[in-house]
């Protein structure tokens, strides 16, 4: 499924090599950090997810290093929010490439209703 999403992104607009995708699956919400590049690409990335729901405030941060093989899609990280992402949440992806300028993407509960 991730490969299809990456292919759709690549066909519709020039997407950054590492991007954040929000998927609605049954009673949960999946935040995937995925990569696809036409050339070799190396970067460090951090995904921070902050949420507020009935049980209080939660914050998590995960990071890693990626080396993308040209033309080969990769899922680098996956975070699951239970109960369909009920409550308010914000996910921020920061990518620092080995070469070039860092960039960030942000998604939140307001923009990602099923």
ZAMARGU-4260 file (C-alpha; in steps of 0.2 Angstrom, whole numbers, plus 5000, padded with zeros to 4 digits):
<rodrens>
0) 5000/5000/5000 | 5014/5012/5004 | 5022/5009/4987 | 5005/5014/4979 | 5005/5030/4989
5) 5022/5034/4985 | 5019/5032/4966 | 5004/5043/4967 | 5014/5056/4976 | 5028/5055/4963
10) 5015/5057/4948 | 5005/5071/4955 | 5019/5083/4961 | 5037/5084/4965 | 5037/5077/4983
15) 5052/5078/4995 | 5063/5062/4996 | 5057/5059/5013 | 5039/5063/5018 | 5025/5060/5030
20) 5009/5051/5025 | 4993/5049/5036 | 4983/5033/5033 | 4966/5029/5041 | 4965/5011/5045
25) 4949/5003/5053 | 4950/5011/5071 | 4967/5018/5070 | 4977/5031/5062 | 4995/5027/5055
30) 5008/5040/5052 | 5021/5034/5040 | 5038/5042/5036 | 5042/5036/5019 | 5056/5039/5006
35) 5058/5038/4987 | 5071/5047/4977 | 5077/5046/4959 | 5095/5047/4965 | 5104/5041/4980
40) 5099/5051/4996 | 5105/5051/5013 | 5097/5061/5028 | 5093/5061/5046 | 5075/5063/5051
45) 5064/5066/5067 | 5046/5063/5069 | 5038/5071/5084 | 5019/5068/5088 | 5010/5077/5101
50) 4992/5073/5106 | 4979/5078/5118 | 4964/5066/5121 | 4953/5061/5135 | 4967/5053/5145
55) 4978/5068/5144 | 4993/5074/5134 | 5006/5063/5126 | 5022/5067/5116 | 5033/5055/5107
60) 5049/5058/5096 | 5058/5045/5085 | 5072/5048/5074 | 5084/5039/5063 | 5095/5039/5048
65) 5090/5035/5030 | 5100/5030/5015 | 5088/5029/5000 | 5092/5018/4985 | 5087/5026/4968
70) 5069/5022/4963 | 5066/5010/4978 | 5052/5015/4990 | 5055/5013/5008 | 5045/5015/5024
75) 5057/5022/5037 | 5045/5024/5052 | 5027/5020/5057 | 5018/5027/5072 | 5000/5021/5076
80) 4987/5032/5085 | 4974/5021/5092 | 4955/5025/5092 | 4957/5033/5074 | 4967/5047/5081
85) 4953/5053/5092 | 4957/5069/5100 | 4969/5083/5094 | 4986/5078/5088 | 5000/5086/5078
90) 5014/5077/5069 | 5030/5086/5064 | 5043/5078/5052 | 5060/5087/5051 | 5073/5080/5038
95) 5091/5085/5038 | 5099/5079/5021 | 5117/5075/5020 | 5118/5088/5006 | 5106/5103/5005
100) 5094/5112/5016 | 5084/5104/5030 | 5065/5104/5028 | 5050/5101/5039 | 5032/5095/5036
105) 5017/5096/5048 | 5001/5087/5048 | 4987/5088/5061 | 4970/5081/5066 | 4961/5096/5059
110) 4967/5092/5041 | 4967/5073/5041 | 4949/5068/5043 | 4944/5052/5034
</rodrens>
